[in-house]
Structures are given as C-alpha cells and as structure tokens.
Amino acid sequence: MVQAYILIQTEVGRARDVAGRIADLAGVVRVDAVTGPYDVVVLTEANTVDELGKLIVSNVQMVPGITRTLTCSVVRL
C-alpha cells in the first residue's frame, strides 16, 4: 500500500466544495480544509504508485475549483 498527501489550492471560496467532492472519491482516506498557502489537504492510498497516479490525475485534478496540486508521497523511515 502506498500513500500520499495532496496539497490543494482552490479558487477563492471553493475550498468547501472541493473538499466535499474529493471526500467521495475511492482511495481518499481523509480530507481536511486548512489555513495557509493551501486550502485543502487530502490523504490518499492505493495498492501501487501507478494506481495512486491515476487517482490523482484522473479523479482529484478533475474536480472543479482546483487551481493547483502538490503531491507528497509518504515514506517509511
């Protein structure tokens, strides 16, 4: 199992809508609206890195209201 945090910037006033739509996607573990340079932080998981990439590109980035994403893979040290 691989996990990643996705840091999301949204259009002004769209953080709640974006968080709500992402929460329903398969592979999403947790969604939080946050303060700071990003508006929403999402924890995702998938069986492989390829599946995780498909989740991000095909599903998360297609949600209306998102202007930018930054994906941070979880590593086990």
C-alpha positions as a Markdown table, in Angstrom:
| # | Residue | x | y | z |
|---|---|---|---|---|
| 1 | Met | 0.0 | 0.0 | 0.0 |
| 2 | Val | 1.3 | 3.5 | -0.9 |
| 3 | Gln | 0.1 | 6.7 | 0.5 |
| 4 | Ala | 0.4 | 10.4 | -0.5 |
| 5 | Tyr | -0.7 | 13.7 | 0.8 |
| 6 | Ile | -2.2 | 16.0 | -1.9 |
| 7 | Leu | -1.9 | 19.8 | -1.1 |
| 8 | Ile | -4.6 | 21.6 | -3.0 |
| 9 | Gln | -5.1 | 25.3 | -3.8 |
| 10 | Thr | -8.6 | 26.2 | -4.9 |
| 11 | Glu | -10.4 | 29.2 | -6.4 |
| 12 | Val | -11.4 | 31.7 | -3.8 |
| 13 | Gly | -14.5 | 30.5 | -1.9 |
| 14 | Arg | -14.3 | 26.9 | -3.3 |
| 15 | Ala | -12.5 | 25.0 | -0.6 |
| 16 | Arg | -15.6 | 23.6 | 1.0 |
| 17 | Asp | -17.0 | 22.4 | -2.4 |
| 18 | Val | -13.7 | 20.9 | -3.4 |
| 19 | Ala | -13.2 | 19.1 | -0.1 |
| 20 | Gly | -16.8 | 17.7 | -0.3 |
| 21 | Arg | -16.3 | 16.3 | -3.8 |
| 22 | Ile | -12.9 | 14.8 | -3.1 |
| 23 | Ala | -14.1 | 13.1 | 0.1 |
| 24 | Asp | -16.4 | 10.8 | -2.0 |
| 25 | Leu | -13.6 | 9.5 | -4.3 |
| 26 | Ala | -12.3 | 6.0 | -4.0 |
| 27 | Gly | -8.8 | 5.9 | -2.5 |
| 28 | Val | -9.3 | 9.0 | -0.4 |
| 29 | Val | -8.6 | 8.3 | 3.3 |
| 30 | Arg | -9.1 | 11.8 | 4.8 |
| 31 | Val | -9.8 | 15.3 | 3.6 |
| 32 | Asp | -9.2 | 18.5 | 5.6 |
| 33 | Ala | -9.7 | 22.2 | 4.9 |
| 34 | Val | -6.7 | 24.1 | 6.2 |
| 35 | Thr | -5.3 | 27.6 | 6.5 |
| 36 | Gly | -2.1 | 28.8 | 4.9 |
| 37 | Pro | -0.9 | 28.6 | 1.3 |
| 38 | Tyr | -3.0 | 25.5 | 0.6 |
| 39 | Asp | -6.8 | 25.3 | 1.1 |
| 40 | Val | -7.4 | 21.5 | 1.3 |
| 41 | Val | -5.1 | 18.6 | 2.3 |
| 42 | Val | -6.0 | 15.1 | 1.2 |
| 43 | Leu | -4.5 | 11.7 | 2.4 |
| 44 | Thr | -4.8 | 9.1 | -0.4 |
| 45 | Glu | -3.8 | 5.5 | -0.7 |
| 46 | Ala | -3.6 | 2.9 | -3.4 |
| 47 | Asn | -2.0 | -0.5 | -4.0 |
| 48 | Thr | 0.7 | 0.8 | -6.3 |
| 49 | Val | 2.3 | 4.1 | -7.3 |
| 50 | Asp | 0.7 | 3.8 | -10.7 |
| 51 | Glu | -2.8 | 3.4 | -9.2 |
| 52 | Leu | -2.1 | 6.4 | -7.0 |
| 53 | Gly | -1.1 | 8.4 | -10.0 |
| 54 | Lys | -4.3 | 7.5 | -11.8 |
| 55 | Leu | -6.3 | 8.5 | -8.8 |
| 56 | Ile | -4.7 | 11.9 | -8.7 |
| 57 | Val | -4.6 | 12.7 | -12.4 |
| 58 | Ser | -7.9 | 11.1 | -13.4 |
| 59 | Asn | -10.0 | 12.0 | -10.4 |
| 60 | Val | -8.7 | 14.6 | -8.0 |
| 61 | Gln | -7.3 | 17.0 | -10.5 |
| 62 | Met | -10.6 | 16.9 | -12.4 |
| 63 | Val | -12.6 | 18.4 | -9.5 |
| 64 | Pro | -13.9 | 21.8 | -10.5 |
| 65 | Gly | -12.4 | 24.7 | -8.4 |
| 66 | Ile | -8.9 | 23.3 | -8.1 |
| 67 | Thr | -6.2 | 25.6 | -9.3 |
| 68 | Arg | -3.0 | 23.7 | -8.3 |
| 69 | Thr | -2.0 | 20.5 | -6.6 |
| 70 | Leu | 1.2 | 19.3 | -5.0 |
| 71 | Thr | 1.6 | 15.6 | -4.2 |
| 72 | Cys | 3.8 | 14.4 | -1.3 |
| 73 | Ser | 4.5 | 10.7 | -1.1 |
| 74 | Val | 4.6 | 9.1 | 2.3 |
| 75 | Val | 7.9 | 7.3 | 3.1 |
| 76 | Arg | 8.5 | 4.9 | 5.9 |
| 77 | Leu | 11.9 | 5.8 | 7.5 |
